[in-house]
Amino acid sequence: MDLGLRRTVIGKRHVLIVSGDVDLPTVPRFNEHLIRLVADAPGETVVVDIDGADVFDDSALGLILGAAGRARSLGGDVVVVATGERMRQRLSENGFQRAVTVSSSIADAS
């Protein structure tokens, strides 16, 4: 499946909605969108909604960590939305959740 990336604003949050496969061939495109998301909203908390992703490679998690660092250096942050039990467990077990807030909905992302 291809990678789908859609930018929107929900409430006051800039959101990147991810669908499809984030794997080795699509990671560069995902990274470009992450960089733009943070750059377009300096000092704000931005949201990356990964619920629609069928495949989400560990390298993509690393890119989100990097984006969170850039956002924090600008006075903002990155929040990840993941509702699937398997994905939430993965994010907890690998320590990602200690570095980046994982929320159960865009509305709760703050």
N, C-alpha and C positions, 0 to 999 in steps of 0.2 A: 504494500500500500504506500502511497505517496505521503509526503508531509504536508499538512495544512497548517498555516499560521494566519491568524486573524487578529488585528489590533482593534480595540474598542475602548470606550470610556464607560464605566459603569459606576454611577454615583460620581464620586470624585477620583476614582481609581483608574489609572491607565492599566489596561489588561491585555495580555497576550494569550490568546486561546490556541492551544496546540491540539492537533488531531493527526491521526495516522502514525507513521513510524519516524521516530527520532533515533537514527542509527548512524553508523559511520559515513555513509554517503550524504546524509541530510544534515549532519551536525554543523557544517559551515554555514548553511542557510539559517539554521536555528540560532547560531551565535550572532549573525548579522542582525537578526530581529531583536535579540536580547540587548545588544549594544545600543540599537536605536531606541528601544523602549526606555532604557535608563537615561540616555542622553536627552530624550524628549521631555522627561519629567524630573529634572534635577531637584533634589530636596524633597521628593515625594516618595511614598511607598507605592511600588508598582506590583502587579500581580501576574504570575505565570500560572495559568490554569492547565494542568496536564491531564485532566480527567479523560479527554478524548484521545489520548495517545495509546495506540495499541502496543507499540514498542518504545521503550525509553532507555537508551543506552547510558551506562555509567558516565561516559564522557560528557553527556548532556547535563548530568547532575553537576559535574565539575564546572561546566560553563555557567550554570546558575550560581554556584558559589562565587565565581569570579564577578559575575554581574552584581551580586549582593555586595561584594567588596567595593566595587565602583560606585554603586548607589549610596553606600554608607559614607564613602569619602566625599560625596556631594550633599550629605545631610539627609538622605532618604534610606530606603530599604527595599528588599524584595521579599514577597510572600508567595509561597507555592500553594495552589489549591489542588488537593488530591482527596477524593472520597473513597476510592476503592480500597478495600481491606488489605489486599496483597501489596499494593503500592505504599500504603501508609506503614505497613509492617516493614517493608524494605527500607523506607526512608528512616525509620526508627532504628532498625538493626545496624545499618551502615553508618550511623552517626550524623547523617545529613540534617536531621531534625534538630540537632544541637546547635547547628550553625545558621540554619535558615528556618524561619517560622513556616510550619505547614498547617494550613487551615482547611476546614471542611466545606467552606463555601466562599464565594467572592464577597458576599455581604459581611462575612465574619473576618475577612482579611483586613488587618489594620496594623 
